[in-house]
Amino acid sequence: MGRTASYPPGAGHPSGAAPGLRTAIAGVGMIGRVHLDAVRRTGAPVVGVSASSPARAKEAAAALGVEHAYDSSEELVTSDDVDVVHICTPNDAHAPLAELALRAGKHVVCEKPLTTSPESAATLAALARETGLVAAVPFVYRYHPMAAEARARAADGRTGEIRLVHGHYLQDWLSEPGDTNWRVDAVAGGPSRAFADIGSHWCDLVEWVTGHRITELTALTQTVDRAGGRPATEDAVQLLFRTDRGATGTLTVSQISPGRKNRLWFEVDGTRTSLAFDQEAPESLFVGSRGENGAVLRDPATLSPAAARLSVVPGGHPMGYLDCFAAFVRDVHDTVRAGGPRRTTPLYPTFDDAARMVRLTAAVLGSAADRTWKEVD
Ligand SMILES: NC(=O)c1ccc[n+]([C@@H]2O[C@H](COP(=O)([O-])OP(=O)(O)OC[C@H]3O[C@@H](n4cnc5c(N)ncnc54)[C@H](O)[C@@H]3O)[C@@H](O)[C@H]2O)c1
């Protein structure tokens, strides 16, 4: 009997719409608008937004076609009319808003870095566990199908024992003397900038792909004098590390690399094959061996099930960053509908994962300050 072909062949299917999950978004700058698009793609309503002032919230709500403009983010995260809140504000507002939201019984999606200190991250992660609510952080590079394919190949033995992990995350938007942003400010942004902002994404992704944990590290940081001598946070980090399973690694993180826009790249070298993934060219995964080298293309018909589930259009129809966010929000909604993380194992990155990245960030800053190796639990 012939096999019935599906179109797209073998593709993962987005879960159904979640009309009941009323969502509100605190902060609708660059990433808040990406969250808004992702929520709408699930079919759930975005019922309200907040901004840095009531007037800006009204403007944003009108521009984005959202019904309600909250006067403050505090009002938004505690509103009776909301089931899921997304916190997309500058970093220093994450912890207080996430705590208020959890205490008000809301499911929370909070942007990274979860908080600006390891202590507050631990407190928040513990609170999230106590409540049994969904508490998710969009380390969304995990949602690229070919990154998921790398994870599947590392887990099923095709890669062999992992010996080396290396790569970089490079941007250029702070490379010129006049460049600035709230992220540069150590209060709004927190004590780490480049590492907390993008290094944490790389480490989360690489730990997720390999199943290894970074346990020891030493770091060098570099800070550009952009503020006329005022204290500023680091623009670049160079990191040397060991993992709990005996691999060694290096990472360069920079927001001052001209021409590099969002170059997150990693390579994992195992005893059988090497795997390399480039976030700016996410439709393929380099798979190298002594005998044969090549790019494995995203094709849901041939990928591992965990990668095929994220691959919602056929190969040759490029997917990207916005699709990662949509898949992440679908996982959040699926877990809410399943009764929360006590009823089903969450597939999304949790507050515990994000708290680990805050601890790693503190170890990086500590190592650079002391010129020593630091252990990370
Ligand atoms: N997961 C990712 O891939 C990703 C990507 C980019 C940014 N982020 C994170 O998202 C957050 C926002 O970054 P962004 O790039 O959108 O910055 P942004 O500057 O574009 O937007 C932040 C917005 O928040 C508003 N705001 C300030 N205080 C507020 C408050 N109390 N309540 C509501 N709104 C407030 C600002 O006016 C601004 O419009 C940061 O924590 C950042 O680290 C994550």
The ligand as an SDF file (V2000), in Angstrom:
LIG
                    3D

 44 48  0  0  0  0  0  0  0  0999 V2000
   14.9330   37.0980   23.8800 N   0  0  0  0  0  0  0  0  0  0  0  0
   15.4850   37.8640   22.9700 C   0  0  0  0  0  0  0  0  0  0  0  0
   15.9070   37.3800   21.9190 O   0  0  0  0  0  0  0  0  0  0  0  0
   15.5660   39.3560   23.2220 C   0  0  0  0  0  0  0  0  0  0  0  0
   15.8760   40.2230   22.1660 C   0  0  0  0  0  0  0  0  0  0  0  0
   15.8870   41.5910   22.4160 C   0  0  0  0  0  0  0  0  0  0  0  0
   15.6440   42.0860   23.6970 C   0  0  0  0  0  0  0  0  0  0  0  0
   15.4010   41.2070   24.7100 N   0  0  0  0  0  0  0  0  0  0  0  0
   15.1320   41.7130   26.0700 C   0  0  0  0  0  0  0  0  0  0  0  0
   13.8890   42.4070   26.0460 O   0  0  0  0  0  0  0  0  0  0  0  0
   13.9120   43.5460   26.9040 C   0  0  0  0  0  0  0  0  0  0  0  0
   13.5340   44.7920   26.1010 C   0  0  0  0  0  0  0  0  0  0  0  0
   14.4720   44.9630   25.0630 O   0  0  0  0  0  0  0  0  0  0  0  0
   14.1150   45.7780   23.7250 P   0  0  0  0  0  0  0  0  0  0  0  0
   15.2040   45.4660   22.7660 O   0  0  0  0  0  0  0  0  0  0  0  0
   12.7170   45.5600   23.3200 O   0  0  0  0  0  0  0  0  0  0  0  0
   14.2980   47.2620   24.2350 O   0  0  0  0  0  0  0  0  0  0  0  0
   13.5710   48.5550   23.6800 P   0  0  0  0  0  0  0  0  0  0  0  0
   14.3370   49.7220   24.2090 O   0  0  0  0  0  0  0  0  0  0  0  0
   13.3710   48.4490   22.2000 O   0  0  0  0  0  0  0  0  0  0  0  0
   12.1370   48.4840   24.3560 O   0  0  0  0  0  0  0  0  0  0  0  0
   11.9060   48.6110   25.7360 C   0  0  0  0  0  0  0  0  0  0  0  0
   10.6170   49.4060   25.8780 C   0  0  0  0  0  0  0  0  0  0  0  0
   10.1840   49.3880   27.2450 O   0  0  0  0  0  0  0  0  0  0  0  0
    9.6530   50.6870   27.5550 C   0  0  0  0  0  0  0  0  0  0  0  0
    9.6210   50.8320   29.0030 N   0  0  0  0  0  0  0  0  0  0  0  0
   10.5320   51.3730   29.8480 C   0  0  0  0  0  0  0  0  0  0  0  0
   10.1160   51.2470   31.1290 N   0  0  0  0  0  0  0  0  0  0  0  0
    8.9220   50.6050   31.0760 C   0  0  0  0  0  0  0  0  0  0  0  0
    7.9820   50.1900   32.0540 C   0  0  0  0  0  0  0  0  0  0  0  0
    8.1970   50.3590   33.3600 N   0  0  0  0  0  0  0  0  0  0  0  0
    6.8590   49.5650   31.6330 N   0  0  0  0  0  0  0  0  0  0  0  0
    6.6180   49.3530   30.3370 C   0  0  0  0  0  0  0  0  0  0  0  0
    7.4750   49.7190   29.3640 N   0  0  0  0  0  0  0  0  0  0  0  0
    8.6120   50.3390   29.7270 C   0  0  0  0  0  0  0  0  0  0  0  0
   10.5910   51.6240   26.8070 C   0  0  0  0  0  0  0  0  0  0  0  0
   10.0230   52.8990   26.6450 O   0  0  0  0  0  0  0  0  0  0  0  0
   10.7590   50.8690   25.4880 C   0  0  0  0  0  0  0  0  0  0  0  0
    9.7250   51.1810   24.5790 O   0  0  0  0  0  0  0  0  0  0  0  0
   15.3200   43.5730   27.5120 C   0  0  0  0  0  0  0  0  0  0  0  0
   15.2910   43.0030   28.7770 O   0  0  0  0  0  0  0  0  0  0  0  0
   16.1520   42.7160   26.5630 C   0  0  0  0  0  0  0  0  0  0  0  0
   17.2430   42.0650   27.1970 O   0  0  0  0  0  0  0  0  0  0  0  0
   15.3580   39.8630   24.4870 C   0  0  0  0  0  0  0  0  0  0  0  0
  1  2  1  0
  2  3  2  0
  2  4  1  0
  4  5  1  0
  4 44  2  0
  5  6  2  0
  6  7  1  0
  7  8  2  0
  8  9  1  0
  8 44  1  0
  9 10  1  0
  9 42  1  0
 10 11  1  0
 11 12  1  0
 11 40  1  0
 12 13  1  0
 13 14  1  0
 14 15  2  0
 14 16  1  0
 14 17  1  0
 17 18  1  0
 18 19  2  0
 18 20  1  0
 18 21  1  0
 21 22  1  0
 22 23  1  0
 23 24  1  0
 23 38  1  0
 24 25  1  0
 25 26  1  0
 25 36  1  0
 26 27  1  0
 26 35  1  0
 27 28  2  0
 28 29  1  0
 29 30  1  0
 29 35  2  0
 30 31  1  0
 30 32  2  0
 32 33  1  0
 33 34  2  0
 34 35  1  0
 36 37  1  0
 36 38  1  0
 38 39  1  0
 40 41  1  0
 40 42  1  0
 42 43  1  0
M  CHG  2   8   1  16  -1
M  END
$$$$
